[in-house]
């Protein structure tokens, strides 16, 4: 049975996509010249209006839950009912989306993976979700009562990105859209790490490093110059400075690269891949280590949106997220980043 209710499709606006409430839709079209949008009674009609396949779509932000394998809470209110049980794997699979559309459930447990060998999945009961996430690291999960929000949690779509960058969508696209149809297929892993000698003590010294695999001239190895000299702050700054360099190279050099950032910091991985989407500027500024967090998120969003905007020019279709790797597990790139971080800390 097709899902019924109010669906607001924005074909042209600040953020295109499908929204469940008029207020969300209005935020994307109010005052936007030439906006194109329409209300529908079914999700499938809204999808057709956008000319999109039945995959993921825009939705409002959701609250993150993760860490211990305890049952997550629900924050979404809207319910769409279906007619058979649901358990499917990847949101990138069209068959998975088809089974979701016809399943009978009003509860969705969305599991987002930040590691390549673990699939992102959606379950319709907590027991299956709990069994899937148990003993796994590098993942986050959340309970929803709305399919769009569950999909959005995995896809990483956010309506707040341009506000976080303090730039309009039109200005960003005008400035950073690539005019060439060149396909860039070069890829590069960037491993990031932080280190603190005497972490947690008054005499601690911290530093950070970023290892650009295959491009040693781009490596970063610096002491942490401000604030508490903790390992956590150093790990934040490592990814932030790597993103800063990646942005400079994407926007200034002729040859573009598919960069992949890897870090053993679960905090940074989860913050950038999903948590930040629930935060406005005020919330970000109220977080611990906000002096580093705010520029970190802004730099990540800029790089992510750049790849999204020019996805047809990149072999990986513009996909960009932070990948979690297990620390001190024999990964040569991670070990090099650790070496560079310690070298930076030694100069403090």
C-alpha positions as CSV (number, residue, x, y, z in Angstrom):
1,X,0.0,0.0,0.0
2,X,1.3,3.4,-0.9
3,X,2.0,5.7,2.0
4,X,-0.6,8.4,2.5
5,X,-0.3,11.9,4.1
6,X,1.1,15.3,3.4
7,X,4.4,15.4,1.4
8,X,5.8,18.7,0.3
9,X,8.2,18.3,-2.7
10,X,10.6,21.1,-3.4
11,X,12.0,20.8,-7.0
12,X,13.7,24.2,-6.9
13,X,14.6,26.0,-3.6
14,X,17.3,26.4,-1.0
15,X,17.4,22.6,-0.5
16,X,15.5,20.3,-2.9
17,X,13.8,17.3,-1.5
18,X,10.7,16.0,0.2
19,X,9.4,17.4,3.5
20,X,6.7,16.2,5.9
21,X,5.5,19.6,7.1
22,X,4.7,22.9,5.5
23,X,7.1,24.8,7.9
24,X,10.0,22.7,6.7
25,X,9.0,23.3,3.1
26,X,8.4,27.0,3.6
27,X,12.0,27.4,5.0
28,X,13.3,26.2,1.6
29,X,11.1,28.3,-0.7
30,X,10.0,31.4,1.2
31,X,11.7,34.4,-0.5
32,X,13.5,32.1,-3.0
33,X,13.0,33.5,-6.5
34,X,11.5,31.0,-9.0
35,X,10.9,28.3,-6.3
36,X,9.0,25.2,-7.5
37,X,7.2,23.1,-5.0
38,X,4.0,21.2,-4.5
39,X,2.0,19.3,-1.9
40,X,1.1,15.6,-2.5
41,X,-0.9,12.9,-0.8
42,X,1.7,10.2,-1.4
43,X,5.4,9.8,-1.2
44,X,5.6,8.2,-4.6
45,X,3.8,11.2,-6.2
46,X,6.3,13.5,-4.6
47,X,9.2,11.5,-5.8
48,X,7.8,11.5,-9.3
49,X,7.4,15.3,-9.2
50,X,11.1,15.6,-8.3
51,X,12.1,13.2,-11.0
52,X,14.0,11.1,-8.5
53,X,14.4,7.4,-8.2
54,X,12.9,5.8,-5.1
55,X,16.0,6.3,-2.9
56,X,16.8,8.8,-0.2
57,X,15.5,12.4,0.1
58,X,15.7,15.5,2.3
59,X,14.1,15.5,5.7
60,X,14.5,17.6,8.8
61,X,17.3,16.8,11.3
62,X,17.2,14.1,13.8
63,X,18.7,13.5,17.2
64,X,21.7,11.2,17.4
65,X,21.9,8.1,19.6
66,X,24.7,5.6,19.7
67,X,27.5,4.2,21.8
68,X,26.2,1.5,24.2
69,X,23.8,-1.0,22.8
70,X,20.8,0.4,24.6
71,X,17.5,1.0,23.0
72,X,17.4,4.4,21.4
73,X,14.6,6.9,21.9
74,X,12.2,8.2,19.3
75,X,12.0,11.9,18.5
76,X,10.0,11.8,15.2
77,X,6.2,12.0,15.4
78,X,4.9,11.2,12.0
79,X,3.9,7.6,11.3
80,X,3.6,5.8,7.9
81,X,2.1,2.4,8.0
82,X,3.0,-0.5,5.7
83,X,1.7,-4.1,5.1
84,X,4.6,-6.5,5.8
85,X,7.6,-6.8,8.2
86,X,10.8,-5.0,7.2
87,X,14.5,-6.0,7.4
88,X,16.7,-4.8,4.6
89,X,20.3,-3.9,4.0
90,X,21.5,-0.9,2.2
91,X,19.7,2.3,1.3
92,X,21.6,2.5,-1.9
93,X,19.8,-0.6,-3.1
94,X,16.7,0.0,-5.1
95,X,15.2,-3.4,-4.1
96,X,15.8,-2.4,-0.5
97,X,13.8,0.8,-0.9
98,X,11.0,-1.1,-2.7
99,X,10.7,-3.5,0.2
100,X,10.6,-0.6,2.6
101,X,7.8,1.1,0.7
102,X,5.5,-1.9,1.0
103,X,6.5,-3.1,4.5
104,X,4.1,-2.8,7.5
105,X,5.8,-1.0,10.3
106,X,5.7,2.2,12.1
107,X,9.1,1.9,13.8
108,X,12.5,2.1,12.1
109,X,15.9,1.5,13.7
110,X,18.4,3.1,11.4
111,X,22.0,2.0,11.6
112,X,24.7,4.1,9.9
113,X,28.1,2.6,9.4
114,X,31.3,4.7,9.2
115,X,33.4,1.7,8.1
116,X,33.5,0.1,4.7
117,X,33.1,-3.5,5.8
118,X,29.8,-2.9,7.7
119,X,26.6,-2.1,5.9
120,X,24.2,0.6,6.9
121,X,20.9,-1.0,7.6
122,X,17.3,-0.3,8.7
123,X,15.4,-2.7,10.9
124,X,11.8,-2.6,12.1
125,X,12.4,-4.1,15.5
126,X,14.9,-3.4,18.3
127,X,15.9,-7.0,18.8
128,X,17.3,-7.3,15.2
129,X,19.0,-3.9,15.4
130,X,20.6,-4.7,18.8
131,X,21.9,-8.0,17.5
132,X,23.4,-6.2,14.5
133,X,25.2,-3.4,16.3
134,X,26.4,-5.5,19.2
135,X,30.3,-5.5,19.5
136,X,30.6,-3.3,16.4
137,X,32.5,0.0,16.5
138,X,32.4,2.8,14.1
139,X,28.6,2.8,13.8
140,X,25.7,4.9,15.1
141,X,22.0,4.1,15.4
142,X,18.7,5.8,16.0
143,X,15.0,4.9,16.3
144,X,12.5,6.7,14.1
145,X,8.8,6.5,13.4
146,X,9.2,8.0,9.9
147,X,10.8,6.5,6.8
148,X,12.1,9.8,5.5
149,X,14.0,10.5,8.7
150,X,15.4,7.0,8.9
151,X,16.7,7.4,5.3
152,X,18.0,10.9,6.0
153,X,20.0,9.6,9.0
154,X,21.9,7.3,6.7
155,X,22.3,9.5,3.7
156,X,23.8,12.4,5.6
157,X,21.4,15.0,4.1
158,X,21.1,18.2,6.1
159,X,19.0,21.3,5.5
160,X,21.4,23.4,7.7
161,X,24.6,23.1,5.7
162,X,24.5,26.4,4.0
163,X,23.7,28.2,7.3
164,X,26.7,26.5,8.9
165,X,28.9,27.8,6.1
166,X,27.3,31.2,6.2
167,X,26.7,31.3,2.5
168,X,23.7,30.9,0.3
169,X,23.2,27.9,-1.9
170,X,23.1,30.1,-5.0
171,X,26.4,31.8,-4.1
172,X,28.1,28.5,-3.2
173,X,27.1,26.9,-6.5
174,X,28.0,29.9,-8.5
175,X,31.5,30.1,-7.0
176,X,32.4,26.4,-6.9
177,X,30.6,24.6,-9.7
178,X,33.1,23.1,-12.0
179,X,32.5,24.0,-15.7
180,X,34.5,21.2,-17.1
181,X,33.1,17.7,-17.7
182,X,36.5,16.2,-16.9
183,X,36.3,13.0,-14.8
184,X,38.7,13.0,-11.9
185,X,39.6,9.4,-10.9
186,X,42.6,10.0,-8.7
187,X,42.0,9.1,-5.1
188,X,44.0,9.6,-1.9
189,X,43.7,8.4,1.7
190,X,44.4,11.0,4.4
191,X,45.0,9.5,7.8
192,X,44.6,11.8,10.8
193,X,45.6,11.4,14.5
194,X,46.3,13.3,17.7
195,X,48.7,12.6,20.5
196,X,49.2,14.0,24.0
197,X,52.2,13.2,26.2
198,X,50.9,13.1,29.8
199,X,47.3,13.3,28.6
200,X,45.1,14.5,31.5
201,X,47.9,16.1,33.5
202,X,48.8,19.7,34.0
203,X,52.1,19.2,32.1
204,X,50.6,17.5,29.1
205,X,51.8,18.4,25.6
206,X,49.7,17.6,22.5
207,X,50.2,17.5,18.8
208,X,48.4,16.4,15.7
209,X,49.3,14.8,12.4
210,X,47.8,14.1,9.0
211,X,49.4,11.6,6.6
212,X,48.6,12.2,2.9
213,X,49.2,8.7,1.5
214,X,51.5,9.0,-1.6
215,X,52.1,12.7,-1.1
216,X,54.5,13.2,1.8
217,X,55.0,16.8,0.9
218,X,51.5,17.5,2.1
219,X,51.9,15.8,5.5
220,X,51.0,17.8,8.6
221,X,52.8,17.5,11.9
222,X,52.2,20.4,14.3
223,X,51.9,21.1,18.1
224,X,48.5,22.0,19.5
225,X,49.0,25.6,20.3
226,X,45.8,26.5,22.2
227,X,43.5,25.3,25.0
228,X,43.8,22.1,27.0
229,X,46.5,19.8,25.8
230,X,44.3,16.7,25.4
231,X,44.3,13.8,23.0
232,X,40.7,14.5,22.1
233,X,41.5,18.1,21.1
234,X,44.5,17.0,19.1
235,X,42.4,14.5,17.2
236,X,39.8,17.2,16.4
237,X,42.5,19.5,15.1
238,X,44.1,16.8,13.0
239,X,41.0,16.3,10.9
240,X,40.2,20.0,10.9
241,X,43.6,20.9,9.5
242,X,43.5,18.1,6.9
243,X,40.1,19.4,5.8
244,X,41.5,22.9,5.5
245,X,44.3,21.7,3.2
246,X,41.9,19.5,1.2
247,X,39.6,22.5,0.6
248,X,42.5,24.6,-0.5
249,X,43.7,22.0,-3.0
250,X,40.2,21.3,-4.4
251,X,39.5,25.0,-5.0
252,X,42.9,26.1,-6.2
253,X,44.5,23.3,-8.1
254,X,43.5,22.2,-11.6
255,X,43.7,18.4,-10.9
256,X,41.1,17.4,-8.4
257,X,41.4,14.4,-6.1
258,X,38.9,12.0,-4.4
259,X,40.1,12.5,-0.8
260,X,39.1,10.0,1.9
261,X,39.8,11.0,5.5
262,X,40.4,8.2,8.0
263,X,40.7,8.6,11.8
264,X,40.6,6.4,14.8
265,X,38.5,9.0,16.7
266,X,35.0,7.7,16.9
267,X,34.0,11.1,18.4
268,X,35.1,13.0,15.3
269,X,33.7,10.4,12.9
270,X,30.2,10.4,14.5
271,X,30.2,14.2,14.9
272,X,30.8,14.8,11.2
273,X,28.9,12.0,9.7
274,X,25.7,12.5,11.5
275,X,25.6,14.4,14.8
276,X,26.3,17.8,13.5
277,X,23.2,17.7,11.3
278,X,21.1,18.1,14.5
279,X,23.1,21.2,15.6
280,X,22.6,24.9,14.7
281,X,25.4,27.4,15.2
282,X,24.2,28.1,18.8
283,X,24.3,24.5,19.7
284,X,27.8,24.0,18.1
285,X,29.1,27.0,20.0
286,X,27.9,25.5,23.3
287,X,29.8,22.2,22.8
288,X,33.0,21.4,24.7
289,X,36.0,22.4,22.6
290,X,33.8,24.6,20.5
291,X,36.8,26.7,19.6
292,X,37.9,23.7,17.5
293,X,34.6,22.1,16.8
294,X,33.0,25.0,15.0
295,X,35.8,25.4,12.3
296,X,36.0,21.6,12.0
297,X,32.3,21.3,11.1
298,X,32.4,24.3,8.8
299,X,35.4,22.9,6.9
300,X,33.8,19.4,6.6
301,X,30.6,20.8,5.3
302,X,32.4,22.9,2.7
303,X,34.3,19.9,1.4
304,X,31.2,17.6,1.5
305,X,29.1,20.1,-0.4
306,X,31.8,20.7,-3.0
307,X,31.9,17.0,-3.8
308,X,28.1,16.8,-3.9
309,X,27.9,19.8,-6.2
310,X,30.4,18.3,-8.6
311,X,29.6,14.7,-8.2
312,X,29.4,14.0,-11.9
313,X,33.1,15.0,-12.1
314,X,34.3,12.4,-9.6
315,X,34.7,8.7,-10.0
316,X,33.2,8.0,-6.6
317,X,30.1,10.1,-7.5
318,X,31.1,12.8,-5.0
319,X,30.6,10.6,-1.9
320,X,32.5,12.1,1.0
321,X,32.4,11.1,4.7
322,X,34.8,10.4,7.5
323,X,35.9,6.7,7.8
324,X,36.7,5.3,11.2
325,X,39.7,2.9,11.5
326,X,40.8,1.0,14.5
327,X,43.8,2.6,16.1
328,X,47.1,0.8,16.7
329,X,45.9,-2.2,14.7
330,X,48.8,-2.4,12.2
331,X,47.3,0.0,9.6
332,X,50.4,1.6,8.1
333,X,48.6,4.9,7.3
334,X,47.2,5.1,10.9
335,X,50.6,4.4,12.3
336,X,52.2,7.1,10.2
337,X,49.6,9.6,11.4
338,X,50.3,8.6,14.9
339,X,54.0,9.2,14.3
340,X,53.4,12.6,12.8
341,X,51.1,13.5,15.8
342,X,53.8,12.5,18.3
343,X,56.4,14.4,16.4
344,X,54.1,17.5,16.6
345,X,53.6,17.1,20.3
346,X,57.3,16.8,20.9
347,X,57.7,20.4,19.6
348,X,55.3,21.8,22.1
